[in-house]
């Protein structure tokens, strides 16, 4: 009886592990960006599902890592911090790579944080990353991927 119970338990664990692997989100592709000589590794959020999830449910970011949102339309954008545990700064970026504005966002803040104009990209980094490097509106982001079609 113990052997049969052990086999059933093992079969259940294997099935559960297999489901967990299939259900785990796939890693996002990355791009290396440069702003004012500073290199960034940015995960690319290009689909509506990836953009809706963003950095939710994460508790840390590696140094000089962030998430780049690549939009299919140039327009004014807003972000919130629902289910986001990491304090972030967001740079809204025009289609030519120019930073339009940068805002700081607090964890779990569900208020809207808006770009000051139409943008094709948004880059989220650990809060303070841009300020610590004296990066601001008017600076250019190099290495942006083509907008999503």
C-alpha positions as CSV (number, residue, x, y, z in Angstrom):
1,X,0.0,0.0,0.0
2,X,2.8,2.4,0.8
3,X,4.5,1.8,-2.6
4,X,1.3,2.5,-4.4
5,X,0.7,5.7,-2.4
6,X,4.3,6.8,-3.1
7,X,3.9,6.2,-6.8
8,X,0.6,8.1,-6.9
9,X,2.3,11.0,-5.0
10,X,5.3,11.0,-7.3
11,X,3.0,11.0,-10.4
12,X,1.1,13.9,-8.9
13,X,4.3,15.9,-8.2
14,X,5.6,15.3,-11.7
15,X,2.3,16.4,-13.3
16,X,2.2,19.5,-11.0
17,X,5.8,20.4,-11.9
18,X,5.1,19.9,-15.6
19,X,2.1,22.2,-15.3
20,X,4.1,24.8,-13.4
21,X,6.8,24.9,-16.1
22,X,4.2,25.3,-18.9
23,X,2.4,28.0,-16.9
24,X,5.5,30.0,-16.1
25,X,5.9,33.1,-18.2
26,X,8.5,32.9,-20.9
27,X,11.5,35.3,-20.5
28,X,11.1,38.4,-22.5
29,X,13.7,39.3,-25.2
30,X,16.1,42.1,-24.2
31,X,17.8,45.0,-25.9
32,X,20.9,46.9,-24.8
33,X,20.2,50.6,-24.7
34,X,22.5,53.6,-24.0
35,X,21.6,56.9,-22.5
36,X,24.4,59.5,-22.0
37,X,27.0,56.7,-22.1
38,X,25.1,54.6,-19.5
39,X,24.3,51.0,-20.7
40,X,20.9,49.4,-19.8
41,X,19.7,45.9,-20.4
42,X,15.9,46.3,-21.0
43,X,13.4,43.5,-21.2
44,X,11.0,44.2,-24.1
45,X,7.3,44.4,-23.5
46,X,5.8,44.5,-27.0
47,X,2.5,42.8,-26.8
48,X,-0.6,44.0,-25.0
49,X,-0.4,41.2,-22.4
50,X,3.3,41.8,-21.7
51,X,2.6,45.5,-21.3
52,X,-0.4,45.0,-19.0
53,X,1.8,42.8,-16.8
54,X,5.0,44.9,-16.9
55,X,7.0,44.6,-13.8
56,X,4.1,43.4,-11.6
57,X,4.8,40.7,-8.9
58,X,8.5,41.3,-9.0
59,X,10.5,42.2,-5.9
60,X,13.8,43.4,-7.4
61,X,15.7,44.5,-10.6
62,X,19.3,43.8,-11.4
63,X,21.5,46.9,-11.5
64,X,21.2,48.7,-14.8
65,X,18.2,46.5,-15.8
66,X,14.7,47.7,-16.7
67,X,11.7,47.2,-18.9
68,X,11.1,49.0,-22.2
69,X,7.5,49.2,-23.5
70,X,7.4,49.4,-27.3
71,X,4.1,50.8,-28.5
72,X,2.4,50.2,-31.9
73,X,0.9,53.8,-31.9
74,X,2.5,57.1,-31.0
75,X,0.2,58.7,-28.4
76,X,0.1,60.0,-24.9
77,X,0.4,57.1,-22.4
78,X,-0.2,56.5,-18.8
79,X,1.0,53.9,-16.3
80,X,0.1,52.8,-12.8
81,X,1.7,50.6,-10.2
82,X,-0.9,48.0,-9.4
83,X,0.7,44.9,-8.0
84,X,4.1,46.4,-8.5
85,X,6.4,46.1,-5.5
86,X,9.5,47.9,-6.8
87,X,9.7,51.7,-6.6
88,X,10.2,52.8,-10.2
89,X,11.1,55.8,-12.4
90,X,9.6,55.9,-15.8
91,X,11.0,57.7,-18.8
92,X,8.5,58.5,-21.6
93,X,10.3,58.5,-24.9
94,X,9.3,60.0,-28.2
95,X,9.6,57.9,-31.4
96,X,13.0,59.6,-32.2
97,X,14.5,58.5,-28.9
98,X,14.2,61.8,-27.1
99,X,13.1,61.6,-23.4
100,X,9.9,63.6,-23.1
101,X,9.5,63.4,-19.3
102,X,10.5,61.2,-16.3
103,X,8.3,60.4,-13.3
104,X,8.8,58.6,-10.1
105,X,6.2,56.0,-9.1
106,X,5.6,54.4,-5.7
107,X,4.8,50.7,-5.2
108,X,1.0,49.9,-5.4
109,X,0.1,53.4,-6.4
110,X,-3.0,53.1,-8.7
111,X,-3.0,56.7,-9.8
112,X,-2.2,57.4,-13.4
113,X,1.3,58.7,-14.4
114,X,1.1,60.4,-17.8
115,X,3.5,61.2,-20.5
116,X,3.6,65.0,-21.3
117,X,3.1,64.2,-25.0
118,X,2.8,61.5,-27.6
119,X,5.4,58.7,-27.1
120,X,6.4,55.5,-28.8
121,X,8.3,54.0,-25.8
122,X,8.4,54.0,-22.0
123,X,11.4,52.8,-20.0
124,X,10.9,51.7,-16.4
125,X,14.0,51.6,-14.1
126,X,14.6,51.4,-10.4
127,X,13.4,54.6,-8.8
128,X,16.2,57.2,-8.9
129,X,18.2,55.6,-11.7
130,X,17.8,58.5,-14.1
131,X,18.4,61.2,-11.5
132,X,21.5,59.5,-10.2
133,X,23.0,59.8,-13.7
134,X,21.7,63.3,-14.4
135,X,19.5,62.0,-17.2
136,X,16.5,64.0,-18.0
137,X,14.1,65.3,-20.7
138,X,15.8,66.0,-23.9
139,X,18.4,63.3,-23.5
140,X,18.4,60.6,-26.2
141,X,18.0,56.8,-25.9
142,X,20.2,54.9,-28.3
143,X,19.4,51.3,-29.4
144,X,15.6,51.4,-29.4
145,X,14.0,48.6,-31.4
146,X,11.5,49.4,-34.2
147,X,7.9,50.1,-33.1
148,X,5.7,47.0,-32.9
149,X,3.5,46.5,-36.0
